[in-house]
């Protein structure tokens, strides 16, 4: 899986980058055909906004969250993405 992490008005530390990579790797458990994942972390007036775009064979999913703590925002956005991928996987198996 191709992972791209971008910081806007914030520097991504090695610890945060490792945290992101481990969080994103858990997404493959729900959908094995994840082609790429892009994460944008933006700092606006002490609030971190995290957006995740995941590309899966002919489909694109987006999830986001915003809070005062960057790891909380990442966790919540990844959990939202997991939920979307889980629903997508369940729909595929219904057919």
Secondary structure, DSSP 8 states (H G I E B T S, - for coil): -EEEEEEESS---HHHHHHHHHHHHGGGGT-TTEEEEEEEEEEETTEEEEEEEEEETTEEEEEEEEESSHHHHHHHHHHHHHHHHHHHHHHHHH-
